[in-house]
Amino acid sequence: MFRSMKLPLTLLISTAVAASVIVVYIVSLNAQQARVTSMQQEQLSALVQNVAARLEPAQGNHDIDGEVARKELALQLSHRQVTAAFVFDLRKNLITSSVKENNLASDSFAGTLPAGIQMADGLMYAVANIGKEPYLTGKVVMVSDMNGLLAQSQKTLFFSVIPWLAGTIFLTVIVALLVSRRLLRPLQALIEFTRDIARDKDYSKRFSDKHNHEVARLGTSINSFLDTIEVELIINKEQNDTLVEQQQTMMRLANYDSLTGLPNRQFVVDNLRLELARVRRTKDDLALVFFDLDGFKGINDSLGHETGDLILIEVADRVVNLLREGDLIARLGGDEFIIVPDRDVSDASLKNLADKLVSAFTEPFMLRGLALTVGVSVGIARASDAEYELSQLMSNADLAMYRSKAKGRGTYTLFTIDMVESYKRKMSIANSIDGAIRQDEFLVYYQPKISQQGEIIGLEALIRWQHPEFGLVMPSEFIPIAEQGGKISAITQWMIERVCMELPDLQMLISRKFKVAINLSGHDLRHTGLFDDIYGLFERYQVNPEYFEFEVTESAYLENFAFADKFFKRLSNLGCAISLDDFGTGYSSLSYLTQITIDTLKVDRQFIRELDTSERSRLVTGTIIDLAKRLALTVCAEGIEHPGQWAYLIEHGCDHVQGYLFSKPVPLSKLLTIDQNYLHLLNAPDAAQGLKFAPPV
C-alpha cells in the first residue's frame, strides 16, 4: 500500500507521541479543573459569608435593609467569578437581586436552596444564612458560572501548553522522517515512559537517552513539560507538609506540658475517660495517684520562678525514671502531678509505688550550687470507689492527698469512703463560720489560772462552737479550717469583743485584780489592722487594758518577728500583758528572749504530763522556770491534773498553774460554782507524796 516505510513509520510515531502527549495533557487538565473548582468553592463561600455578616440586622431589628442589600449585591458583581446574587427573606421571598447579562441562574430555584455549596446545570450556588439561630432573618445566594470558569481555565492551560505540543509534534515529524531501525527502540521507550507517567501519576520520572538524536530531544521536551508539572506538585506538597507540621505542633501544645514535656491535664483527662469506660465494661478497676510538692512554694517565692521551673523539670525526670513501662504520668499544673498505674491496682502494688515515689524525694536537688529539698504528699484513689466517674475519682485522690499533707511531709494515703464524709463536714464547717459569727453560735469558755496561794489570779478565754448540726465543735477542728479560709481574724475579733462584754461580770465574780488571756495565732499577726481593732473595742466597751493578756506561740511570734514585736510592744504600752505560749516546743532560740516583749513564759503541758515519767522533762521544766526567774518573767504551767504536779511546780518556783485539777474550761455561768481557793488541794495525800518518779531508763 505504501511505497516506503517512512510515511507509515512517521504516521505511527507521530500518532503514538501525540496520543501520549494528549493523555498527559488530559490528566493535567483534569487536575487543573479540580483545583479551579475547589478554589472557586472557597472564594464564593467566603464572599457569601461576608455579605451575610454585613446584612445581619442590628440587635432588636428583624428586617433586612433592602437598599443596603441592593448596594452590597451590586458591589459583589465586581468580582469576575460572580454572575448573580440574590437576597431572600425567611419566607423565601426575593428582597433584591443583582445579575450580569450572561446570567443563567433562576431566582426561584436559588430561593429553595439550603445553606452551603450546591452545583446545578454548570452553575455553582453559594448560600449563607443571615443572622444566627434562632434569629435568622433570611439568606444570601451567590452564583458563579462554572462552565465559563472551567472553559477559561482550559483555554489558559491550552495556550500555555500548546507551544510545547506544537514543538513536540513538529519534532516528532522531523524525527520520524529521519528515523531508522536503530531509532525505533528509543522511540518505543519514550512511548512506554509517557504511558507510565499517565498511569502512575509520578511526575518526578524523567526520560533518559544517551544518544544525541531526535528521540532523545523529544524526551528532553517531555521532561521540560514534566518539570513544569512537578514544580506545581512540589509547591502543593510543601504547603501540605507545612499544614501537617502545624497540626502536629498544635496537637503537642494541646496535649503536652511545654516545661516538663509530660502529658498535660487535657491529655490525661481524655485518656482517663477512655480507661474508665474500659474498666467499667470489663468490671475491672483503675487507680489514680495524685501528688504535689511539699516546700515548693517556699523555693519558688524565695529563689524565683526560674529555679522553680528547674525543680519541676528535675521532678519530672526523677519520677519518670521510677515508673514501670505502661504507667502514665502527667503534670496537672503548678506543682501538681498525676500518675495512672498500668493495670495492677492491688494495695501492695499501689503502696510499693507510693513508697518509691516518697523515697525518690529524700535526696535533695542540686541546682546552681544549692541543695534544695522538696517532699511529696501522695493521695491514691480507685475508680470503683468513685463509681467510675472521672470528676469524683480526681476529687477522691485530691482528698487523700490533702489527708497526707495534714499528716506531714513525705507521706501517702489511700482513699477511704469516710474521707468524703469528713470532707463534707469540713466544708459545712467552713461555710458556716460567717453565719456563726453573725448569730453568736460561738461561746467563750474560761479556765482559771491559780496562784501559789491557791487563788484565782487569771482566766484563759477559750472558744467553743455550738453548731446547729454538729453540736459542740472544738477549736482544734474549726480553727485550722478558719485559718485556711482566711476567717480566723474575724473569729479573734469576735472573741475579744465578747470578753470585753463579759468583763464586768468577771470583775464581780473575782474581787482581786486578774487578767483574761486570749490566744492569738500567726494568721492574726499577719492582719495589719489587728491593733486598731483591739484598741477600738477597748474604747467602745470602756475596759481597762490591764485586765487583758495576749498569748502567742513561739513559732507565731518569730515567724514575722519585726512586725510581731512592734505589735506586742504597742499592746504592752497600752497596759496589756504578753505571754509566750508552749515555750520549749517551738524554735526555743534563747537569743530571742532578750529581744521580745513578754511578761510570762508558759510551760507546755507536754513537759507537765511527763514529769512523773521523764527525768528529761523534769530537767527542762526546772530549767525553764529558772530561766524565767532570771529574766524577771512570770512562769505559768498548764495541764496540771493531780496535786503532786502542783506541789512539785510550787517547790521549784512556778508562779501560776492551770489545768483540770482545778477546773475544766467552763462558760461564764458556771464560773459562779467553782472554788475560789484551791489551797486545800496541797493537803491531799497525792500532793504530800509529791511526784512518783519512774526509775531512770
RAHU-V170777 format. One record per residue. PSI is psi in radians with two decimals (none if undefined). OMEGA is omega in whole degrees, -180 to 180 (999 if undefined). Layout:
# RAHU-V170777
psi=PSI omega=OMEGA
psi=PSI omega=OMEGA
This chain:
# RAHU-V170777
psi=-0.77 omega=177
psi=2.42 omega=179
psi=-0.45 omega=-176
psi=2.68 omega=177
psi=-0.19 omega=-177
psi=-0.80 omega=-175
psi=-0.91 omega=178
psi=-0.62 omega=179
psi=-0.72 omega=178
psi=-0.80 omega=179
psi=-0.76 omega=-179
psi=-0.84 omega=-178
psi=-0.78 omega=-179
psi=-0.74 omega=-180
psi=-0.77 omega=-179
psi=-0.79 omega=-179
psi=-0.76 omega=180
psi=-0.72 omega=179
psi=-0.72 omega=180
psi=-0.76 omega=-180
psi=-0.70 omega=180
psi=-0.68 omega=178
psi=-0.81 omega=178
psi=-0.72 omega=179
psi=-0.76 omega=-179
psi=-0.73 omega=178
psi=-0.79 omega=179
psi=-0.67 omega=-180
psi=-0.76 omega=179
psi=-0.74 omega=178
psi=-0.71 omega=179
psi=-0.76 omega=-179
psi=-0.72 omega=179
psi=-0.71 omega=-180
psi=-0.72 omega=179
psi=-0.75 omega=180
psi=-0.77 omega=-180
psi=-0.78 omega=-180
psi=-0.67 omega=-180
psi=-0.67 omega=177
psi=-0.81 omega=-179
psi=-0.79 omega=-177
psi=-0.79 omega=-178
psi=-0.65 omega=178
psi=-0.72 omega=179
psi=-0.72 omega=180
psi=-0.82 omega=-176
psi=-0.58 omega=177
psi=-0.71 omega=179
psi=-0.74 omega=180
psi=-0.76 omega=-180
psi=-0.67 omega=180
psi=-0.69 omega=-178
psi=-0.40 omega=180
psi=-0.06 omega=-179
psi=2.17 omega=-176
psi=2.74 omega=175
psi=2.82 omega=-178
psi=2.28 omega=179
psi=-0.25 omega=-179
psi=2.33 omega=-176
psi=0.07 omega=-177
psi=2.53 omega=178
psi=2.34 omega=178
psi=1.91 omega=-176
psi=-0.68 omega=-178
psi=-0.78 omega=177
psi=-0.71 omega=179
psi=-0.75 omega=-179
psi=-0.82 omega=-179
psi=-0.70 omega=-178
psi=-0.72 omega=-180
psi=-0.69 omega=178
psi=-0.66 omega=179
psi=-0.65 omega=-178
psi=-0.44 omega=-180
psi=-0.19 omega=176
psi=-0.35 omega=176
psi=2.27 omega=-174
psi=-0.62 omega=-174
psi=-0.18 omega=-179
psi=2.12 omega=179
psi=-0.34 omega=179
psi=2.67 omega=177
psi=2.40 omega=-178
psi=2.62 omega=172
psi=2.17 omega=179
psi=2.68 omega=172
psi=-3.05 omega=-177
psi=-0.43 omega=-179
psi=0.22 omega=178
psi=0.35 omega=175
psi=2.40 omega=-180
psi=2.14 omega=177
psi=-0.82 omega=178
psi=2.83 omega=179
psi=2.84 omega=177
psi=2.15 omega=-174
psi=2.69 omega=173
psi=2.95 omega=-175
psi=-0.59 omega=-177
psi=0.29 omega=-178
psi=2.34 omega=177
psi=0.00 omega=-175
psi=2.56 omega=178
psi=2.27 omega=180
psi=-0.54 omega=180
psi=-0.67 omega=177
psi=-0.71 omega=-180
psi=-0.61 omega=-178
psi=-0.31 omega=-178
psi=-0.10 omega=-173
psi=2.50 omega=175
psi=3.01 omega=179
psi=2.41 omega=179
psi=-2.83 omega=-179
psi=2.24 omega=179
psi=2.61 omega=175
psi=2.34 omega=179
psi=2.21 omega=175
psi=0.68 omega=178
psi=0.12 omega=179
psi=2.48 omega=176
psi=2.17 omega=180
psi=2.20 omega=174
psi=2.12 omega=-175
psi=2.31 omega=177
psi=2.38 omega=177
psi=2.54 omega=175
psi=2.10 omega=-177
psi=3.09 omega=-179
psi=2.61 omega=177
psi=2.40 omega=0
psi=0.47 omega=-174
psi=0.76 omega=177
psi=2.44 omega=180
psi=-0.15 omega=180
psi=-2.81 omega=178
psi=2.77 omega=179
psi=2.36 omega=177
psi=2.23 omega=176
psi=2.45 omega=-172
psi=2.44 omega=176
psi=2.36 omega=-180
psi=1.68 omega=-177
psi=-0.55 omega=178
psi=-0.76 omega=180
psi=-0.78 omega=-180
psi=-0.77 omega=-179
psi=-0.64 omega=178
psi=-0.75 omega=179
psi=-0.71 omega=179
psi=-0.74 omega=178
psi=-0.70 omega=-179
psi=-0.77 omega=-180
psi=-0.81 omega=180
psi=-0.70 omega=-178
psi=-0.83 omega=-177
psi=-0.38 omega=176
psi=-0.42 omega=-177
psi=-0.44 omega=-172
psi=-0.65 omega=177
psi=-0.70 omega=178
psi=-0.71 omega=180
psi=-0.81 omega=-179
psi=-0.77 omega=180
psi=-0.69 omega=-180
psi=-0.81 omega=-179
psi=-0.74 omega=180
psi=-0.80 omega=180
psi=-0.60 omega=179
psi=-0.77 omega=-180
psi=-0.77 omega=180
psi=-0.78 omega=-179
psi=-0.71 omega=-178
psi=-0.65 omega=179
psi=-0.57 omega=-176
psi=-0.05 omega=-174
psi=2.67 omega=175
psi=-3.08 omega=-177
psi=-0.65 omega=-177
psi=-0.27 omega=179
psi=-0.23 omega=-177
psi=-0.63 omega=-179
psi=-0.84 omega=175
psi=-0.61 omega=179
psi=-0.71 omega=178
psi=-0.66 omega=177
psi=-0.66 omega=179
psi=-0.69 omega=178
psi=-0.79 omega=179
psi=-0.65 omega=179
psi=-0.82 omega=-179
psi=-0.60 omega=177
psi=-0.70 omega=178
psi=-0.73 omega=179
psi=-0.79 omega=-179
psi=-0.62 omega=-177
psi=-0.80 omega=-173
psi=-0.27 omega=-176
psi=0.48 omega=179
psi=1.67 omega=-175
psi=0.10 omega=176
psi=-0.23 omega=179
psi=2.61 omega=177
psi=2.52 omega=178
psi=2.32 omega=-177
psi=2.22 omega=176
psi=2.10 omega=-176
psi=-0.26 omega=-179
psi=2.67 omega=180
psi=1.30 omega=180
psi=-3.05 omega=-173
psi=-0.70 omega=-179
psi=-0.69 omega=179
psi=-0.73 omega=179
psi=-0.59 omega=175
psi=-0.71 omega=176
psi=-0.65 omega=178
psi=-0.70 omega=178
psi=-0.76 omega=178
psi=-0.66 omega=177
psi=-0.68 omega=178
psi=-0.70 omega=177
psi=-0.71 omega=179
psi=-0.55 omega=176
psi=-0.77 omega=-180
psi=-0.77 omega=-180
psi=-0.73 omega=-177
psi=-0.64 omega=179
psi=-0.76 omega=178
psi=-0.72 omega=180
psi=-0.67 omega=179
psi=-0.74 omega=178
psi=-0.78 omega=179
psi=-0.70 omega=-180
psi=-0.72 omega=179
psi=-0.71 omega=178
psi=-0.74 omega=178
psi=-0.72 omega=179
psi=-0.69 omega=178
psi=-0.74 omega=179
psi=-0.73 omega=179
psi=-0.75 omega=179
psi=-0.72 omega=178
psi=-0.70 omega=178
psi=-0.73 omega=179
psi=-0.69 omega=178
psi=-0.77 omega=179
psi=-0.68 omega=178
psi=-0.70 omega=-180
psi=-0.75 omega=179
psi=-0.60 omega=-178
psi=-0.42 omega=-172
psi=-0.08 omega=-178
psi=2.54 omega=179
psi=2.20 omega=-175
psi=-0.42 omega=-178
psi=-0.94 omega=-174
psi=-0.28 omega=-176
psi=0.01 omega=179
psi=2.77 omega=170
psi=2.60 omega=-178
psi=-3.03 omega=-178
psi=-0.80 omega=-177
psi=-0.78 omega=-178
psi=-0.86 omega=-175
psi=-0.58 omega=178
psi=-0.78 omega=178
psi=-0.73 omega=179
psi=-0.72 omega=-180
psi=-0.65 omega=179
psi=-0.77 omega=179
psi=-0.77 omega=-179
psi=-0.68 omega=179
psi=-0.68 omega=177
psi=-0.68 omega=-180
psi=-0.87 omega=-177
psi=-0.46 omega=175
psi=-0.75 omega=-180
psi=-0.72 omega=-176
psi=0.06 omega=-178
psi=0.65 omega=178
psi=-2.95 omega=180
psi=2.88 omega=-178
psi=2.52 omega=-179
psi=2.67 omega=178
psi=2.20 omega=178
psi=1.98 omega=-176
psi=2.26 omega=178
psi=2.63 omega=170
psi=3.01 omega=-170
psi=2.28 omega=175
psi=2.24 omega=178
psi=-0.02 omega=-178
psi=-0.69 omega=-177
psi=-0.71 omega=179
psi=-0.74 omega=178
psi=-0.77 omega=-179
psi=-0.72 omega=-178
psi=-0.67 omega=-174
psi=-0.63 omega=-176
psi=-0.11 omega=176
psi=2.80 omega=-176
psi=-0.48 omega=179
psi=-0.76 omega=176
psi=-0.70 omega=177
psi=-0.71 omega=178
psi=-0.71 omega=178
psi=-0.67 omega=177
psi=-0.79 omega=-178
psi=-0.68 omega=178
psi=-0.77 omega=179
psi=-0.68 omega=178
psi=-0.81 omega=-180
psi=-0.80 omega=180
psi=-0.72 omega=-177
psi=-0.72 omega=-178
psi=-0.71 omega=179
psi=-0.67 omega=-177
psi=-0.37 omega=-179
psi=-0.10 omega=-178
psi=2.76 omega=177
psi=2.85 omega=175
psi=2.28 omega=-178
psi=-0.38 omega=176
psi=2.48 omega=-179
psi=2.27 omega=175
psi=2.47 omega=180
psi=2.69 omega=173
psi=2.10 omega=-179
psi=-0.48 omega=-176
psi=2.66 omega=-179
psi=-2.23 omega=179
psi=0.47 omega=-179
psi=2.33 omega=-179
psi=2.81 omega=180
psi=2.46 omega=177
psi=2.33 omega=174
psi=1.75 omega=-179
psi=2.59 omega=-179
psi=1.97 omega=171
psi=-1.24 omega=-170
psi=1.97 omega=-179
psi=0.48 omega=176
psi=2.76 omega=179
psi=-0.75 omega=-177
psi=-0.76 omega=-179
psi=-0.75 omega=-179
psi=-0.70 omega=179
psi=-0.65 omega=178
psi=-0.74 omega=178
psi=-0.75 omega=-180
psi=-0.70 omega=178
psi=-0.75 omega=179
psi=-0.66 omega=-180
psi=-0.80 omega=179
psi=-0.75 omega=-178
psi=-0.51 omega=-179
psi=-0.30 omega=-177
psi=0.21 omega=176
psi=-0.51 omega=178
psi=2.36 omega=-180
psi=2.80 omega=174
psi=2.21 omega=-180
psi=1.85 omega=-178
psi=2.15 omega=175
psi=0.69 omega=178
psi=0.09 omega=-180
psi=2.50 omega=173
psi=1.84 omega=-175
psi=2.20 omega=-177
psi=2.22 omega=171
psi=2.60 omega=177
psi=-3.10 omega=178
psi=2.51 omega=169
psi=2.15 omega=-169
psi=2.34 omega=174
psi=2.35 omega=-176
psi=2.33 omega=179
psi=2.69 omega=179
psi=2.62 omega=-179
psi=-0.63 omega=-178
psi=-0.57 omega=178
psi=-0.33 omega=-180
psi=0.20 omega=-178
psi=0.58 omega=175
psi=0.39 omega=176
psi=2.23 omega=-174
psi=-0.86 omega=-177
psi=-0.68 omega=180
psi=-0.65 omega=179
psi=-0.80 omega=-180
psi=-0.63 omega=178
psi=-0.71 omega=179
psi=-0.75 omega=178
psi=-0.65 omega=178
psi=-0.74 omega=178
psi=-0.77 omega=180
psi=-0.65 omega=179
psi=-0.74 omega=180
psi=-0.47 omega=173
psi=-0.70 omega=176
psi=-0.73 omega=-179
psi=-0.61 omega=179
psi=-0.51 omega=179
psi=-0.50 omega=-176
psi=2.95 omega=-175
psi=2.50 omega=172
psi=0.80 omega=178
psi=2.88 omega=175
psi=2.73 omega=-178
psi=2.31 omega=172
psi=2.31 omega=-178
psi=2.41 omega=171
psi=2.73 omega=-174
psi=-0.58 omega=-178
psi=-0.34 omega=178
psi=-0.53 omega=179
psi=-0.79 omega=179
psi=-0.68 omega=178
psi=-0.71 omega=179
psi=-0.73 omega=179
psi=-0.71 omega=178
psi=-0.75 omega=180
psi=-0.77 omega=180
psi=-0.66 omega=178
psi=-0.73 omega=178
psi=-0.77 omega=-179
psi=-0.70 omega=-178
psi=-0.23 omega=-177
psi=-0.14 omega=-172
psi=-0.82 omega=-179
psi=-0.76 omega=179
psi=-0.62 omega=180
psi=-0.64 omega=178
psi=-0.77 omega=-179
psi=-0.63 omega=-174
psi=0.19 omega=177
psi=0.79 omega=176
psi=-0.32 omega=178
psi=2.64 omega=-180
psi=2.59 omega=174
psi=2.13 omega=174
psi=2.59 omega=-178
psi=2.35 omega=173
psi=2.16 omega=-176
psi=2.60 omega=169
psi=2.34 omega=-170
psi=2.40 omega=177
psi=3.08 omega=177
psi=-0.39 omega=179
psi=0.06 omega=178
psi=0.19 omega=-178
psi=2.66 omega=176
psi=2.01 omega=-180
psi=0.05 omega=178
psi=2.99 omega=179
psi=2.51 omega=170
psi=2.17 omega=180
psi=2.16 omega=-179
psi=2.45 omega=-175
psi=2.51 omega=174
psi=2.85 omega=-179
psi=2.04 omega=175
psi=1.54 omega=-175
psi=2.39 omega=-178
psi=-0.41 omega=-179
psi=-0.74 omega=-173
psi=-0.04 omega=-178
psi=-2.54 omega=-177
psi=2.00 omega=180
psi=2.23 omega=-176
psi=2.69 omega=-179
psi=-0.48 omega=179
psi=-0.38 omega=179
psi=-0.83 omega=-172
psi=-0.37 omega=180
psi=-0.83 omega=177
psi=-0.62 omega=178
psi=-0.73 omega=179
psi=-0.64 omega=179
psi=-0.73 omega=179
psi=-0.61 omega=-179
psi=0.05 omega=178
psi=0.45 omega=-177
psi=0.11 omega=-176
psi=-0.59 omega=-179
psi=-0.65 omega=178
psi=-0.68 omega=178
psi=-0.75 omega=179
psi=-0.75 omega=180
psi=-0.69 omega=177
psi=-0.74 omega=-179
psi=-0.84 omega=-179
psi=-0.72 omega=-180
psi=-0.70 omega=-179
psi=-0.68 omega=177
psi=-0.69 omega=177
psi=-0.69 omega=-179
psi=-0.61 omega=-175
psi=-0.09 omega=-178
psi=-0.74 omega=178
psi=-0.68 omega=178
psi=-0.67 omega=178
psi=-0.64 omega=179
psi=-0.59 omega=177
psi=-0.56 omega=-177
psi=-0.69 omega=-176
psi=2.00 omega=-173
psi=-0.55 omega=-177
psi=2.98 omega=179
psi=2.38 omega=-179
psi=2.99 omega=177
psi=2.52 omega=175
psi=2.09 omega=-178
psi=2.31 omega=178
psi=2.30 omega=-178
psi=2.41 omega=173
psi=2.42 omega=-180
psi=3.00 omega=176
psi=-0.59 omega=178
psi=-0.65 omega=178
psi=-0.72 omega=-176
psi=-0.30 omega=176
psi=-0.08 omega=178
psi=1.87 omega=-172
psi=-0.38 omega=-178
psi=0.24 omega=-175
psi=-0.80 omega=-179
psi=-0.77 omega=180
psi=-0.64 omega=178
psi=-0.80 omega=-180
psi=-0.82 omega=-179
psi=-0.70 omega=179
psi=-0.68 omega=178
psi=-0.72 omega=177
psi=-0.73 omega=-180
psi=-0.74 omega=-176
psi=-0.72 omega=-176
psi=0.05 omega=176
psi=0.90 omega=180
psi=2.70 omega=179
psi=2.08 omega=-179
psi=-0.34 omega=-178
psi=-0.21 omega=176
psi=0.00 omega=-174
psi=2.46 omega=174
psi=2.34 omega=-180
psi=2.18 omega=-178
psi=2.43 omega=179
psi=2.52 omega=179
psi=2.78 omega=177
psi=-0.84 omega=-175
psi=-0.69 omega=180
psi=-0.69 omega=-179
psi=-0.79 omega=-172
psi=-0.22 omega=-180
psi=-0.71 omega=176
psi=1.27 omega=-167
psi=-0.81 omega=-174
psi=-0.84 omega=-179
psi=-0.78 omega=-177
psi=-0.73 omega=-178
psi=-0.70 omega=177
psi=-0.73 omega=-179
psi=-0.82 omega=-177
psi=-0.52 omega=174
psi=-0.68 omega=178
psi=-0.70 omega=177
psi=-0.72 omega=-180
psi=-0.73 omega=178
psi=-0.45 omega=179
psi=-0.35 omega=180
psi=-0.06 omega=-180
psi=2.64 omega=175
psi=2.66 omega=-179
psi=2.29 omega=-179
psi=2.36 omega=177
psi=1.91 omega=-172
psi=2.71 omega=176
psi=0.67 omega=-178
psi=2.37 omega=179
psi=-0.19 omega=-179
psi=-0.17 omega=-178
psi=-2.30 omega=-178
psi=-0.73 omega=-180
psi=0.72 omega=176
psi=1.90 omega=-173
psi=-0.43 omega=-179
psi=-0.50 omega=-179
psi=-0.44 omega=-177
psi=-0.43 omega=179
psi=-0.11 omega=-176
psi=-0.52 omega=-174
psi=2.74 omega=-178
psi=1.74 omega=179
psi=2.79 omega=177
psi=-0.47 omega=-172
psi=2.46 omega=169
psi=2.26 omega=177
psi=2.18 omega=178
psi=2.21 omega=-175
psi=2.58 omega=-179
psi=-0.38 omega=179
psi=-0.74 omega=180
psi=-0.64 omega=-180
psi=-0.72 omega=-178
psi=-0.50 omega=-176
psi=0.20 omega=180
psi=-0.67 omega=-178
psi=-0.53 omega=-167
psi=-0.24 omega=-172
psi=2.02 omega=175
psi=-0.61 omega=179
psi=-0.73 omega=179
psi=-0.67 omega=179
psi=-0.70 omega=179
psi=-0.76 omega=180
psi=-0.77 omega=-179
psi=-0.81 omega=179
psi=-0.67 omega=180
psi=-0.74 omega=179
psi=-0.78 omega=-180
psi=-0.80 omega=-179
psi=-0.72 omega=179
psi=-0.78 omega=-179
psi=-0.72 omega=-179
psi=-0.70 omega=-179
psi=-0.46 omega=178
psi=0.17 omega=179
psi=0.68 omega=178
psi=2.63 omega=173
psi=2.53 omega=179
psi=2.29 omega=176
psi=2.27 omega=178
psi=2.40 omega=180
psi=2.80 omega=179
psi=0.42 omega=179
psi=2.16 omega=-176
psi=-0.25 omega=175
psi=2.73 omega=-172
psi=-0.55 omega=-179
psi=-0.65 omega=178
psi=-0.74 omega=-179
psi=-0.78 omega=-179
psi=-0.72 omega=179
psi=-0.76 omega=-178
psi=-0.70 omega=177
psi=-0.72 omega=-179
psi=-0.58 omega=-178
psi=0.14 omega=171
psi=0.24 omega=178
psi=2.31 omega=-174
psi=-0.89 omega=-173
psi=2.66 omega=178
psi=2.80 omega=173
psi=2.68 omega=180
psi=3.13 omega=-177
psi=-0.31 omega=176
psi=-0.61 omega=-177
psi=-0.85 omega=180
psi=2.49 omega=168
psi=2.86 omega=173
psi=2.26 omega=-177
psi=2.72 omega=176
psi=2.93 omega=-177
psi=-0.68 omega=-176
psi=-0.52 omega=-178
psi=-0.15 omega=176
psi=-0.46 omega=-179
psi=-0.41 omega=-173
psi=-0.11 omega=-177
psi=2.85 omega=180
psi=2.62 omega=176
psi=-0.23 omega=178
psi=2.32 omega=-175
psi=0.34 omega=-177
psi=-0.49 omega=-179
psi=-0.38 omega=-180
psi=-0.44 omega=179
psi=-0.28 omega=178
psi=-0.03 omega=180
psi=2.68 omega=-179
psi=-0.68 omega=-179
psi=-0.68 omega=-179
psi=-0.68 omega=-179
psi=-0.61 omega=-179
psi=-0.29 omega=-179
psi=-2.76 omega=-180
psi=2.47 omega=176
psi=1.59 omega=-174
psi=2.39 omega=173
psi=2.59 omega=179
psi=2.60 omega=179
psi=2.54 omega=179
psi=none omega=999
